[in-house]
Amino acid sequence: MTGMIRAQARRIGMGLLAMPVACGIAVAAAGVMVSGVWSRTQTLMVVNWLAQLMVIGSGVCVAVALTGDPLVEASESTPIGWRRVQTTRFALAAVSTLVGAVLMFAPLHVLGLWPQDMGWISLIAPAGAVLVVGLAGFEAATWSASAQATVMAVVAVWMFLALLWDPYVLDPVTQRGIPIAVSMIAVVFAWRLLGDEERNVTLARRSI
């Protein structure tokens, strides 16, 4: 199992895996620096927008990690299979995005610079957001095997959360619980599709 994780981490690239973490740290650092110059209201506005960029950036990283690999047929010819490959890659990317969300939120929360802060439970907002857009990327990559379509799906889900869902659903548990539940239902169908070897190879050939 360890060898599998290492192999897929190399295929994704450590630079890509480190990007969400670096973005989370950068947003936190920017919030702290801005707070020393601008008012608290202005700082919260900047942090809010930067946090949204971190979420969409994390989703794109997941999309890139799951698409564009020409070795689908080779993976399907082994006992490992493409389903396990994609699941491992998604897990690695998801962990990176969640770590980035925590490193972004924690210092800003401690310093009172997180928008609509309700305590540590507010961590659900950024962590849940990167998970939802990441799951969207996993599902879209399964359906299409296309980097372009997967990124478009990630952007669409991010826009839905940022513009249509989050402004009106303020309770943090409901705000993230419902989208995650819906995403997990869709993951069941994606998981089944990943078990279709012939379909996976056909999609991979079309995407080259």
Backbone as JSON Lines, residues from 0, in Angstrom:
{"i":0,"aa":"M","n":[0.83,-1.21,0.0],"ca":[0.0,0.0,0.0],"c":[0.86,1.26,0.0]}
{"i":1,"aa":"T","n":[1.93,1.23,0.81],"ca":[2.84,2.37,0.86],"c":[3.48,2.62,-0.49]}
{"i":2,"aa":"G","n":[3.87,1.51,-1.17],"ca":[4.46,1.65,-2.49],"c":[3.49,2.25,-3.49]}
{"i":3,"aa":"M","n":[2.22,1.87,-3.38],"ca":[1.18,2.42,-4.25],"c":[1.05,3.92,-4.04]}
{"i":4,"aa":"I","n":[1.02,4.33,-2.8],"ca":[0.88,5.75,-2.48],"c":[2.07,6.54,-3.02]}
{"i":5,"aa":"R","n":[3.27,6.01,-2.82],"ca":[4.46,6.7,-3.31],"c":[4.47,6.79,-4.83]}
{"i":6,"aa":"A","n":[4.08,5.71,-5.48],"ca":[4.06,5.7,-6.94],"c":[3.09,6.74,-7.49]}
{"i":7,"aa":"Q","n":[1.91,6.81,-6.91],"ca":[0.91,7.77,-7.39],"c":[1.29,9.2,-7.04]}
{"i":8,"aa":"A","n":[1.94,9.39,-5.9],"ca":[2.43,10.73,-5.55],"c":[3.45,11.22,-6.57]}
{"i":9,"aa":"R","n":[4.3,10.3,-7.03],"ca":[5.28,10.66,-8.06],"c":[4.59,10.98,-9.38]}
{"i":10,"aa":"R","n":[3.55,10.19,-9.72],"ca":[2.84,10.44,-10.97],"c":[2.14,11.8,-10.95]}
{"i":11,"aa":"I","n":[1.56,12.14,-9.8],"ca":[0.9,13.45,-9.69],"c":[1.94,14.56,-9.69]}
{"i":12,"aa":"G","n":[3.01,14.36,-8.94],"ca":[4.04,15.39,-8.81],"c":[3.94,16.09,-7.47]}
{"i":13,"aa":"M","n":[5.04,16.15,-6.76],"ca":[5.01,16.75,-5.43],"c":[4.71,18.25,-5.5]}
{"i":14,"aa":"G","n":[5.08,18.88,-6.61],"ca":[4.77,20.3,-6.76],"c":[3.28,20.56,-6.77]}
{"i":15,"aa":"L","n":[2.56,19.72,-7.51],"ca":[1.1,19.86,-7.58],"c":[0.46,19.56,-6.23]}
{"i":16,"aa":"L","n":[0.94,18.53,-5.56],"ca":[0.39,18.17,-4.25],"c":[0.66,19.24,-3.2]}
{"i":17,"aa":"A","n":[1.78,19.94,-3.35],"ca":[2.13,20.97,-2.36],"c":[1.42,22.29,-2.61]}
{"i":18,"aa":"M","n":[0.85,22.45,-3.81],"ca":[0.26,23.74,-4.17],"c":[-0.89,24.17,-3.26]}
{"i":19,"aa":"P","n":[-1.88,23.3,-2.95],"ca":[-2.96,23.74,-2.04],"c":[-2.45,24.15,-0.66]}
{"i":20,"aa":"V","n":[-1.45,23.44,-0.17],"ca":[-0.87,23.78,1.13],"c":[-0.2,25.15,1.06]}
{"i":21,"aa":"A","n":[0.56,25.37,-0.02],"ca":[1.23,26.66,-0.19],"c":[0.21,27.79,-0.33]}
{"i":22,"aa":"C","n":[-0.89,27.52,-1.05],"ca":[-1.93,28.55,-1.22],"c":[-2.59,28.88,0.12]}
{"i":23,"aa":"G","n":[-2.86,27.86,0.93],"ca":[-3.45,28.1,2.24],"c":[-2.57,28.96,3.11]}
{"i":24,"aa":"I","n":[-1.29,28.66,3.12],"ca":[-0.33,29.45,3.91],"c":[-0.25,30.87,3.37]}
{"i":25,"aa":"A","n":[-0.26,31.01,2.05],"ca":[-0.16,32.33,1.43],"c":[-1.37,33.2,1.78]}
{"i":26,"aa":"V","n":[-2.57,32.61,1.78],"ca":[-3.78,33.37,2.13],"c":[-3.71,33.83,3.57]}
{"i":27,"aa":"A","n":[-3.29,32.95,4.46],"ca":[-3.17,33.33,5.87],"c":[-2.15,34.45,6.05]}
{"i":28,"aa":"A","n":[-1.01,34.33,5.37],"ca":[0.02,35.36,5.48],"c":[-0.47,36.69,4.92]}
{"i":29,"aa":"A","n":[-1.19,36.64,3.8],"ca":[-1.71,37.87,3.2],"c":[-2.72,38.53,4.12]}
{"i":30,"aa":"G","n":[-3.57,37.73,4.76],"ca":[-4.55,38.28,5.7],"c":[-3.9,38.98,6.87]}
{"i":31,"aa":"V","n":[-2.86,38.38,7.4],"ca":[-2.15,38.97,8.53],"c":[-1.47,40.28,8.11]}
{"i":32,"aa":"M","n":[-0.84,40.28,6.95],"ca":[-0.15,41.49,6.48],"c":[-1.13,42.63,6.2]}
{"i":33,"aa":"V","n":[-2.24,42.29,5.56],"ca":[-3.24,43.31,5.22],"c":[-3.86,43.91,6.48]}
{"i":34,"aa":"S","n":[-4.01,43.07,7.51],"ca":[-4.65,43.55,8.75],"c":[-3.86,44.67,9.42]}
{"i":35,"aa":"G","n":[-2.57,44.71,9.14],"ca":[-1.73,45.75,9.72],"c":[-1.82,47.08,8.99]}
{"i":36,"aa":"V","n":[-2.48,47.08,7.84],"ca":[-2.55,48.29,7.02],"c":[-3.99,48.77,6.84]}
{"i":37,"aa":"W","n":[-4.9,47.83,6.6],"ca":[-6.29,48.18,6.33],"c":[-7.17,47.98,7.55]}
{"i":38,"aa":"S","n":[-8.4,48.45,7.44],"ca":[-9.36,48.26,8.52],"c":[-9.78,46.79,8.6]}
{"i":39,"aa":"R","n":[-10.43,46.45,9.71],"ca":[-10.85,45.06,9.89],"c":[-11.88,44.65,8.83]}
{"i":40,"aa":"T","n":[-12.78,45.56,8.5],"ca":[-13.78,45.26,7.48],"c":[-13.14,44.98,6.13]}
{"i":41,"aa":"Q","n":[-12.17,45.83,5.76],"ca":[-11.47,45.63,4.49],"c":[-10.67,44.33,4.51]}
{"i":42,"aa":"T","n":[-10.05,44.04,5.65],"ca":[-9.26,42.81,5.78],"c":[-10.13,41.57,5.62]}
{"i":43,"aa":"L","n":[-11.3,41.57,6.26],"ca":[-12.2,40.43,6.16],"c":[-12.67,40.23,4.71]}
{"i":44,"aa":"M","n":[-12.89,41.32,4.01],"ca":[-13.3,41.23,2.61],"c":[-12.2,40.61,1.76]}
{"i":45,"aa":"V","n":[-10.97,41.05,1.99],"ca":[-9.83,40.51,1.24],"c":[-9.64,39.03,1.55]}
{"i":46,"aa":"V","n":[-9.72,38.68,2.83],"ca":[-9.55,37.28,3.23],"c":[-10.63,36.41,2.58]}
{"i":47,"aa":"N","n":[-11.84,36.91,2.55],"ca":[-12.94,36.15,1.96],"c":[-12.67,35.84,0.49]}
{"i":48,"aa":"W","n":[-12.24,36.84,-0.26],"ca":[-11.97,36.63,-1.68],"c":[-10.76,35.72,-1.89]}
{"i":49,"aa":"L","n":[-9.72,35.92,-1.1],"ca":[-8.54,35.07,-1.24],"c":[-8.85,33.62,-0.88]}
{"i":50,"aa":"A","n":[-9.7,33.43,0.12],"ca":[-10.1,32.07,0.51],"c":[-10.85,31.39,-0.63]}
{"i":51,"aa":"Q","n":[-11.67,32.15,-1.35],"ca":[-12.39,31.58,-2.49],"c":[-11.42,31.16,-3.6]}
{"i":52,"aa":"L","n":[-10.38,31.97,-3.79],"ca":[-9.38,31.61,-4.79],"c":[-8.64,30.34,-4.39]}
{"i":53,"aa":"M","n":[-8.41,30.19,-3.08],"ca":[-7.75,28.98,-2.59],"c":[-8.62,27.75,-2.87]}
{"i":54,"aa":"V","n":[-9.92,27.88,-2.67],"ca":[-10.84,26.77,-2.9],"c":[-10.85,26.36,-4.38]}
{"i":55,"aa":"I","n":[-11.0,27.32,-5.27],"ca":[-11.03,26.99,-6.69],"c":[-9.67,26.45,-7.15]}
{"i":56,"aa":"G","n":[-8.6,27.01,-6.61],"ca":[-7.27,26.5,-6.95],"c":[-7.08,25.07,-6.51]}
{"i":57,"aa":"S","n":[-7.61,24.73,-5.33],"ca":[-7.51,23.36,-4.84],"c":[-8.3,22.41,-5.74]}
{"i":58,"aa":"G","n":[-9.47,22.85,-6.17],"ca":[-10.27,22.02,-7.06],"c":[-9.58,21.76,-8.38]}
{"i":59,"aa":"V","n":[-8.93,22.77,-8.92],"ca":[-8.2,22.61,-10.18],"c":[-7.04,21.63,-9.99]}
{"i":60,"aa":"C","n":[-6.37,21.71,-8.85],"ca":[-5.28,20.77,-8.58],"c":[-5.79,19.33,-8.57]}
{"i":61,"aa":"V","n":[-6.95,19.11,-7.96],"ca":[-7.54,17.77,-7.97],"c":[-7.85,17.34,-9.39]}
{"i":62,"aa":"A","n":[-8.42,18.25,-10.19],"ca":[-8.76,17.93,-11.57],"c":[-7.52,17.53,-12.37]}
{"i":63,"aa":"V","n":[-6.45,18.26,-12.2],"ca":[-5.22,17.96,-12.94],"c":[-4.63,16.63,-12.48]}
{"i":64,"aa":"A","n":[-4.72,16.36,-11.18],"ca":[-4.17,15.11,-10.64],"c":[-4.89,13.88,-11.18]}
{"i":65,"aa":"L","n":[-6.15,14.04,-11.57],"ca":[-6.97,12.89,-11.96],"c":[-7.13,12.73,-13.47]}
{"i":66,"aa":"T","n":[-6.58,13.63,-14.25],"ca":[-6.77,13.56,-15.7],"c":[-5.43,13.65,-16.44]}
{"i":67,"aa":"G","n":[-5.48,13.29,-17.7],"ca":[-4.31,13.45,-18.55],"c":[-3.27,12.36,-18.44]}
{"i":68,"aa":"D","n":[-3.58,11.24,-17.77],"ca":[-2.61,10.16,-17.64],"c":[-2.83,9.14,-18.76]}
{"i":69,"aa":"P","n":[-1.81,8.87,-19.58],"ca":[-1.97,7.92,-20.69],"c":[-1.82,6.45,-20.27]}
{"i":70,"aa":"L","n":[-1.61,6.2,-18.98],"ca":[-1.32,4.83,-18.53],"c":[-2.55,4.09,-18.01]}
{"i":71,"aa":"V","n":[-3.73,4.49,-18.46],"ca":[-4.94,3.84,-17.98],"c":[-4.95,2.37,-18.37]}
{"i":72,"aa":"E","n":[-4.63,2.08,-19.63],"ca":[-4.65,0.7,-20.11],"c":[-3.62,-0.14,-19.36]}
{"i":73,"aa":"A","n":[-2.45,0.44,-19.09],"ca":[-1.43,-0.29,-18.35],"c":[-1.9,-0.6,-16.93]}
{"i":74,"aa":"S","n":[-2.58,0.36,-16.31],"ca":[-3.08,0.15,-14.95],"c":[-4.17,-0.93,-14.92]}
{"i":75,"aa":"E","n":[-5.03,-0.93,-15.96],"ca":[-6.12,-1.91,-16.0],"c":[-5.6,-3.33,-16.26]}
{"i":76,"aa":"S","n":[-4.41,-3.43,-16.81],"ca":[-3.85,-4.76,-17.1],"c":[-3.16,-5.37,-15.89]}
{"i":77,"aa":"T","n":[-3.13,-4.67,-14.79],"ca":[-2.52,-5.16,-13.55],"c":[-3.61,-5.43,-12.52]}
{"i":78,"aa":"P","n":[-3.29,-6.17,-11.45],"ca":[-4.29,-6.4,-10.39],"c":[-4.72,-5.11,-9.68]}
{"i":79,"aa":"I","n":[-3.94,-4.06,-9.81],"ca":[-4.27,-2.8,-9.13],"c":[-5.53,-2.19,-9.71]}
{"i":80,"aa":"G","n":[-5.57,-2.01,-11.02],"ca":[-6.74,-1.46,-11.68],"c":[-6.81,0.05,-11.6]}
{"i":81,"aa":"W","n":[-7.51,0.65,-12.55],"ca":[-7.61,2.1,-12.64],"c":[-8.42,2.69,-11.48]}
{"i":82,"aa":"R","n":[-9.41,1.94,-11.0],"ca":[-10.22,2.42,-9.88],"c":[-9.34,2.72,-8.66]}
{"i":83,"aa":"R","n":[-8.46,1.81,-8.34],"ca":[-7.59,2.0,-7.17],"c":[-6.6,3.14,-7.41]}
{"i":84,"aa":"V","n":[-6.12,3.24,-8.65],"ca":[-5.2,4.33,-9.0],"c":[-5.87,5.68,-8.77]}
{"i":85,"aa":"Q","n":[-7.06,5.86,-9.32],"ca":[-7.77,7.13,-9.21],"c":[-8.17,7.43,-7.76]}
{"i":86,"aa":"T","n":[-8.59,6.41,-7.05],"ca":[-8.97,6.62,-5.66],"c":[-7.77,7.07,-4.82]}
{"i":87,"aa":"T","n":[-6.63,6.45,-5.07],"ca":[-5.41,6.84,-4.34],"c":[-5.0,8.26,-4.68]}
{"i":88,"aa":"R","n":[-5.09,8.61,-5.95],"ca":[-4.72,9.96,-6.36],"c":[-5.67,11.0,-5.76]}
{"i":89,"aa":"F","n":[-6.95,10.68,-5.77],"ca":[-7.9,11.61,-5.17],"c":[-7.63,11.76,-3.68]}
{"i":90,"aa":"A","n":[-7.35,10.66,-3.0],"ca":[-7.07,10.73,-1.56],"c":[-5.87,11.61,-1.27]}
{"i":91,"aa":"L","n":[-4.81,11.46,-2.06],"ca":[-3.62,12.28,-1.87],"c":[-3.92,13.75,-2.09]}
{"i":92,"aa":"A","n":[-4.63,14.05,-3.18],"ca":[-4.97,15.44,-3.49],"c":[-5.91,16.01,-2.44]}
{"i":93,"aa":"A","n":[-6.87,15.21,-1.98],"ca":[-7.84,15.68,-0.98],"c":[-7.15,16.0,0.34]}
{"i":94,"aa":"V","n":[-6.21,15.16,0.75],"ca":[-5.48,15.43,1.99],"c":[-4.71,16.74,1.89]}
{"i":95,"aa":"S","n":[-4.09,16.96,0.73],"ca":[-3.35,18.2,0.52],"c":[-4.26,19.42,0.61]}
{"i":96,"aa":"T","n":[-5.45,19.33,-0.01],"ca":[-6.35,20.48,0.02],"c":[-6.91,20.72,1.43]}
{"i":97,"aa":"L","n":[-7.16,19.65,2.16],"ca":[-7.67,19.81,3.53],"c":[-6.61,20.4,4.44]}
{"i":98,"aa":"V","n":[-5.37,19.97,4.28],"ca":[-4.27,20.55,5.07],"c":[-4.14,22.03,4.74]}
{"i":99,"aa":"G","n":[-4.24,22.35,3.46],"ca":[-4.18,23.76,3.06],"c":[-5.29,24.58,3.68]}
{"i":100,"aa":"A","n":[-6.5,24.01,3.73],"ca":[-7.63,24.72,4.33],"c":[-7.41,24.97,5.82]}
{"i":101,"aa":"V","n":[-6.87,23.97,6.51],"ca":[-6.6,24.12,7.95],"c":[-5.53,25.18,8.19]}
{"i":102,"aa":"L","n":[-4.46,25.14,7.41],"ca":[-3.37,26.11,7.59],"c":[-3.81,27.52,7.21]}
{"i":103,"aa":"M","n":[-4.8,27.63,6.35],"ca":[-5.34,28.94,6.0],"c":[-6.24,29.46,7.13]}
{"i":104,"aa":"F","n":[-7.1,28.59,7.62],"ca":[-8.1,29.02,8.6],"c":[-7.52,29.27,9.99]}
{"i":105,"aa":"A","n":[-6.68,28.37,10.47],"ca":[-6.25,28.4,11.88],"c":[-5.64,29.73,12.31]}
{"i":106,"aa":"P","n":[-4.62,30.26,11.64],"ca":[-4.04,31.52,12.1],"c":[-5.0,32.71,11.98]}
{"i":107,"aa":"L","n":[-5.81,32.7,10.93],"ca":[-6.77,33.8,10.74],"c":[-7.86,33.74,11.82]}
{"i":108,"aa":"H","n":[-8.27,32.56,12.18],"ca":[-9.26,32.41,13.26],"c":[-8.69,32.88,14.59]}
{"i":109,"aa":"V","n":[-7.48,32.47,14.89],"ca":[-6.85,32.86,16.17],"c":[-6.71,34.37,16.27]}
{"i":110,"aa":"L","n":[-6.43,35.02,15.16],"ca":[-6.25,36.48,15.15],"c":[-7.55,37.25,14.92]}
{"i":111,"aa":"G","n":[-8.66,36.51,14.82],"ca":[-9.96,37.18,14.62],"c":[-10.12,37.78,13.24]}
{"i":112,"aa":"L","n":[-9.51,37.16,12.25],"ca":[-9.54,37.71,10.89],"c":[-10.3,36.83,9.91]}
{"i":113,"aa":"W","n":[-11.05,35.86,10.43],"ca":[-11.82,35.0,9.54],"c":[-13.24,35.55,9.39]}
{"i":114,"aa":"P","n":[-13.75,35.68,8.16],"ca":[-15.11,36.22,7.97],"c":[-16.18,35.33,8.58]}
{"i":115,"aa":"Q","n":[-17.17,35.96,9.22],"ca":[-18.3,35.25,9.83],"c":[-17.83,34.11,10.73]}
{"i":116,"aa":"D","n":[-16.85,34.43,11.56],"ca":[-16.25,33.42,12.44],"c":[-17.21,33.05,13.56]}
{"i":117,"aa":"M","n":[-17.5,31.74,13.69],"ca":[-18.33,31.23,14.77],"c":[-17.55,30.32,15.71]}
{"i":118,"aa":"G","n":[-16.24,30.44,15.68],"ca":[-15.39,29.55,16.47],"c":[-14.76,28.5,15.57]}
{"i":119,"aa":"W","n":[-14.18,27.49,16.19],"ca":[-13.48,26.48,15.42],"c":[-14.4,25.7,14.49]}
{"i":120,"aa":"I","n":[-15.69,25.7,14.78],"ca":[-16.62,25.01,13.89],"c":[-16.65,25.64,12.5]}
{"i":121,"aa":"S","n":[-16.21,26.9,12.42],"ca":[-16.17,27.57,11.11],"c":[-15.13,26.94,10.18]}
{"i":122,"aa":"L","n":[-14.25,26.11,10.73],"ca":[-13.3,25.4,9.87],"c":[-14.04,24.53,8.85]}
{"i":123,"aa":"I","n":[-15.28,24.14,9.2],"ca":[-16.07,23.34,8.27],"c":[-16.23,24.04,6.93]}
{"i":124,"aa":"A","n":[-16.32,25.37,6.95],"ca":[-16.56,26.13,5.71],"c":[-15.45,25.92,4.69]}
{"i":125,"aa":"P","n":[-14.18,26.26,4.98],"ca":[-13.15,26.06,3.97],"c":[-12.82,24.59,3.72]}
{"i":126,"aa":"A","n":[-12.79,23.79,4.79],"ca":[-12.47,22.37,4.63],"c":[-13.55,21.67,3.82]}
{"i":127,"aa":"G","n":[-14.81,21.97,4.12],"ca":[-15.9,21.37,3.37],"c":[-15.93,21.83,1.94]}
{"i":128,"aa":"A","n":[-15.59,23.09,1.71],"ca":[-15.61,23.63,0.34],"c":[-14.58,22.94,-0.55]}
{"i":129,"aa":"V","n":[-13.35,22.78,-0.05],"ca":[-12.32,22.12,-0.86],"c":[-12.68,20.64,-1.08]}
{"i":130,"aa":"L","n":[-13.36,20.04,-0.1],"ca":[-13.76,18.65,-0.27],"c":[-14.86,18.51,-1.32]}
{"i":131,"aa":"V","n":[-15.83,19.42,-1.29],"ca":[-16.93,19.36,-2.26],"c":[-16.43,19.57,-3.68]}
{"i":132,"aa":"V","n":[-15.6,20.59,-3.89],"ca":[-15.11,20.82,-5.25],"c":[-14.16,19.7,-5.68]}
{"i":133,"aa":"G","n":[-13.44,19.13,-4.72],"ca":[-12.58,17.99,-5.04],"c":[-13.38,16.77,-5.45]}
{"i":134,"aa":"L","n":[-14.46,16.5,-4.73],"ca":[-15.34,15.39,-5.1],"c":[-15.96,15.62,-6.47]}
{"i":135,"aa":"A","n":[-16.29,16.88,-6.77],"ca":[-16.81,17.19,-8.1],"c":[-15.78,16.86,-9.18]}
{"i":136,"aa":"G","n":[-14.52,17.16,-8.87],"ca":[-13.45,16.83,-9.81],"c":[-13.3,15.33,-9.99]}
{"i":137,"aa":"F","n":[-13.4,14.58,-8.91],"ca":[-13.31,13.12,-8.98],"c":[-14.43,12.55,-9.83]}
{"i":138,"aa":"E","n":[-15.63,13.04,-9.6],"ca":[-16.78,12.54,-10.36],"c":[-16.69,12.91,-11.84]}
{"i":139,"aa":"A","n":[-16.32,14.17,-12.11],"ca":[-16.23,14.61,-13.5],"c":[-15.11,13.88,-14.25]}
{"i":140,"aa":"A","n":[-13.99,13.64,-13.57],"ca":[-12.9,12.91,-14.21],"c":[-13.31,11.49,-14.54]}
{"i":141,"aa":"T","n":[-14.13,10.89,-13.67],"ca":[-14.62,9.53,-13.92],"c":[-15.54,9.49,-15.12]}
{"i":142,"aa":"W","n":[-16.42,10.47,-15.22],"ca":[-17.4,10.49,-16.3],"c":[-16.76,10.83,-17.65]}
{"i":143,"aa":"S","n":[-15.8,11.76,-17.65],"ca":[-15.32,12.29,-18.93],"c":[-13.88,11.93,-19.27]}
{"i":144,"aa":"A","n":[-13.04,11.75,-18.23],"ca":[-11.6,11.54,-18.43],"c":[-10.96,12.71,-19.16]}
{"i":145,"aa":"S","n":[-11.64,13.86,-19.17],"ca":[-11.14,15.04,-19.87],"c":[-10.76,16.11,-18.86]}
{"i":146,"aa":"A","n":[-9.55,16.65,-19.01],"ca":[-9.1,17.69,-18.09],"c":[-9.98,18.93,-18.2]}
{"i":147,"aa":"Q","n":[-10.33,19.3,-19.44],"ca":[-11.14,20.5,-19.65],"c":[-12.52,20.35,-19.01]}
{"i":148,"aa":"A","n":[-13.18,19.23,-19.25],"ca":[-14.51,19.01,-18.68],"c":[-14.46,18.93,-17.16]}
{"i":149,"aa":"T","n":[-13.4,18.34,-16.63],"ca":[-13.27,18.21,-15.18],"c":[-13.07,19.57,-14.53]}
{"i":150,"aa":"V","n":[-12.22,20.4,-15.12],"ca":[-12.0,21.75,-14.59],"c":[-13.29,22.56,-14.67]}
{"i":151,"aa":"M","n":[-14.03,22.43,-15.76],"ca":[-15.29,23.15,-15.9],"c":[-16.29,22.72,-14.82]}
{"i":152,"aa":"A","n":[-16.32,21.44,-14.51],"ca":[-17.21,20.95,-13.45],"c":[-16.81,21.51,-12.1]}
{"i":153,"aa":"V","n":[-15.52,21.55,-11.84],"ca":[-15.01,22.11,-10.58],"c":[-15.39,23.58,-10.45]}
{"i":154,"aa":"V","n":[-15.2,24.34,-11.53],"ca":[-15.53,25.76,-11.52],"c":[-17.04,25.96,-11.3]}
{"i":155,"aa":"A","n":[-17.85,25.13,-11.96],"ca":[-19.3,25.26,-11.83],"c":[-19.75,25.01,-10.39]}
{"i":156,"aa":"V","n":[-19.2,23.98,-9.76],"ca":[-19.57,23.67,-8.37],"c":[-19.08,24.78,-7.44]}
{"i":157,"aa":"W","n":[-17.88,25.28,-7.69],"ca":[-17.35,26.38,-6.87],"c":[-18.24,27.62,-6.99]}
{"i":158,"aa":"M","n":[-18.66,27.95,-8.2],"ca":[-19.53,29.11,-8.4],"c":[-20.87,28.92,-7.69]}
{"i":159,"aa":"F","n":[-21.4,27.7,-7.75],"ca":[-22.66,27.43,-7.07],"c":[-22.52,27.67,-5.57]}
{"i":160,"aa":"L","n":[-21.44,27.16,-4.98],"ca":[-21.23,27.36,-3.55],"c":[-21.03,28.83,-3.21]}
{"i":161,"aa":"A","n":[-20.16,29.5,-3.96],"ca":[-19.78,30.87,-3.63],"c":[-20.9,31.88,-3.88]}
{"i":162,"aa":"L","n":[-21.68,31.66,-4.93],"ca":[-22.66,32.68,-5.33],"c":[-24.1,32.35,-4.96]}
{"i":163,"aa":"L","n":[-24.45,31.07,-4.94],"ca":[-25.85,30.7,-4.76],"c":[-26.15,29.97,-3.45]}
{"i":164,"aa":"W","n":[-25.16,29.35,-2.86],"ca":[-25.41,28.54,-1.67],"c":[-24.94,29.21,-0.38]}
{"i":165,"aa":"D","n":[-23.65,29.5,-0.3],"ca":[-23.08,30.04,0.93],"c":[-23.71,31.35,1.4]}
{"i":166,"aa":"P","n":[-24.04,32.3,0.49],"ca":[-24.61,33.57,0.97],"c":[-25.96,33.42,1.66]}
{"i":167,"aa":"Y","n":[-26.66,32.3,1.42],"ca":[-28.01,32.15,1.94],"c":[-28.15,31.04,2.98]}
{"i":168,"aa":"V","n":[-27.2,30.13,3.03],"ca":[-27.2,29.06,4.03],"c":[-26.05,29.35,4.99]}
{"i":169,"aa":"L","n":[-26.36,29.9,6.15],"ca":[-25.33,30.42,7.04],"c":[-24.89,29.43,8.12]}
{"i":170,"aa":"D","n":[-25.76,28.51,8.49],"ca":[-25.36,27.52,9.49],"c":[-24.24,26.65,8.92]}
{"i":171,"aa":"P","n":[-23.06,26.61,9.56],"ca":[-21.91,25.93,8.95],"c":[-22.12,24.44,8.72]}
{"i":172,"aa":"V","n":[-22.84,23.78,9.62],"ca":[-23.06,22.34,9.46],"c":[-23.97,22.07,8.26]}
{"i":173,"aa":"T","n":[-25.07,22.8,8.17],"ca":[-25.98,22.65,7.03],"c":[-25.32,23.12,5.74]}
{"i":174,"aa":"Q","n":[-24.57,24.2,5.84],"ca":[-23.93,24.79,4.67],"c":[-23.02,23.8,3.96]}
{"i":175,"aa":"R","n":[-22.31,22.99,4.72],"ca":[-21.4,22.03,4.11],"c":[-21.93,20.59,4.14]}
{"i":176,"aa":"G","n":[-22.78,20.29,5.11],"ca":[-23.27,18.93,5.24],"c":[-24.08,18.48,4.04]}
{"i":177,"aa":"I","n":[-24.99,19.32,3.57],"ca":[-25.85,18.94,2.44],"c":[-25.05,18.76,1.15]}
{"i":178,"aa":"P","n":[-24.18,19.72,0.76],"ca":[-23.39,19.49,-0.46],"c":[-22.49,18.26,-0.37]}
{"i":179,"aa":"I","n":[-21.91,18.01,0.8],"ca":[-21.05,16.83,0.94],"c":[-21.88,15.56,0.8]}
{"i":180,"aa":"A","n":[-23.08,15.54,1.4],"ca":[-23.95,14.36,1.29],"c":[-24.32,14.09,-0.16]}
{"i":181,"aa":"V","n":[-24.68,15.14,-0.89],"ca":[-25.02,14.98,-2.31],"c":[-23.8,14.48,-3.1]}
{"i":182,"aa":"S","n":[-22.65,15.04,-2.79],"ca":[-21.43,14.64,-3.5],"c":[-21.09,13.18,-3.24]}
{"i":183,"aa":"M","n":[-21.29,12.71,-2.01],"ca":[-20.99,11.34,-1.67],"c":[-21.91,10.36,-2.4]}
{"i":184,"aa":"I","n":[-23.16,10.77,-2.6],"ca":[-24.08,9.93,-3.37],"c":[-23.58,9.79,-4.81]}
{"i":185,"aa":"A","n":[-23.15,10.91,-5.38],"ca":[-22.61,10.88,-6.75],"c":[-21.34,10.05,-6.83]}
{"i":186,"aa":"V","n":[-20.55,10.04,-5.75],"ca":[-19.31,9.26,-5.74],"c":[-19.59,7.77,-5.88]}
{"i":187,"aa":"V","n":[-20.72,7.31,-5.33],"ca":[-21.08,5.9,-5.46],"c":[-21.19,5.5,-6.93]}
{"i":188,"aa":"F","n":[-21.83,6.34,-7.74],"ca":[-21.97,6.07,-9.16],"c":[-20.61,6.16,-9.86]}
{"i":189,"aa":"A","n":[-19.8,7.13,-9.45],"ca":[-18.47,7.26,-10.05],"c":[-17.62,6.02,-9.72]}
{"i":190,"aa":"W","n":[-17.73,5.53,-8.5],"ca":[-16.98,4.34,-8.09],"c":[-17.34,3.14,-8.96]}
{"i":191,"aa":"R","n":[-18.64,2.99,-9.24],"ca":[-19.07,1.88,-10.08],"c":[-18.55,2.02,-11.5]}
{"i":192,"aa":"L","n":[-18.57,3.24,-12.02],"ca":[-18.06,3.46,-13.38],"c":[-16.57,3.15,-13.48]}
{"i":193,"aa":"L","n":[-15.83,3.44,-12.44],"ca":[-14.39,3.18,-12.45],"c":[-14.08,1.69,-12.5]}
{"i":194,"aa":"G","n":[-15.07,0.87,-12.2],"ca":[-14.85,-0.57,-12.28],"c":[-15.05,-1.13,-13.67]}
{"i":195,"aa":"D","n":[-15.47,-0.3,-14.63],"ca":[-15.68,-0.73,-16.02],"c":[-14.38,-0.55,-16.79]}
{"i":196,"aa":"E","n":[-13.61,-1.61,-16.93],"ca":[-12.28,-1.52,-17.53],"c":[-12.34,-1.08,-18.99]}
{"i":197,"aa":"E","n":[-13.26,-1.66,-19.75],"ca":[-13.36,-1.32,-21.17],"c":[-13.68,0.15,-21.36]}
{"i":198,"aa":"R","n":[-14.6,0.66,-20.56],"ca":[-14.99,2.07,-20.66],"c":[-13.82,2.98,-20.29]}
{"i":199,"aa":"N","n":[-13.09,2.65,-19.26],"ca":[-11.95,3.46,-18.83],"c":[-10.9,3.58,-19.92]}
{"i":200,"aa":"V","n":[-10.58,2.45,-20.55],"ca":[-9.56,2.45,-21.61],"c":[-10.05,3.24,-22.82]}
{"i":201,"aa":"T","n":[-11.33,3.07,-23.17],"ca":[-11.89,3.8,-24.32],"c":[-11.85,5.3,-24.1]}
{"i":202,"aa":"L","n":[-12.26,5.75,-22.91],"ca":[-12.22,7.18,-22.6],"c":[-10.81,7.72,-22.61]}
{"i":203,"aa":"A","n":[-9.88,6.93,-22.1],"ca":[-8.48,7.38,-22.07],"c":[-7.94,7.56,-23.48]}
{"i":204,"aa":"R","n":[-8.27,6.65,-24.38],"ca":[-7.81,6.78,-25.76],"c":[-8.41,7.99,-26.45]}
{"i":205,"aa":"R","n":[-9.68,8.28,-26.17],"ca":[-10.33,9.43,-26.79],"c":[-9.73,10.75,-26.29]}
{"i":206,"aa":"S","n":[-9.27,10.75,-25.03],"ca":[-8.79,12.0,-24.43],"c":[-7.36,12.34,-24.83]}
{"i":207,"aa":"I","n":[-6.68,11.36,-25.44],"ca":[-5.28,11.62,-25.84],"c":[-5.23,12.53,-27.07]}
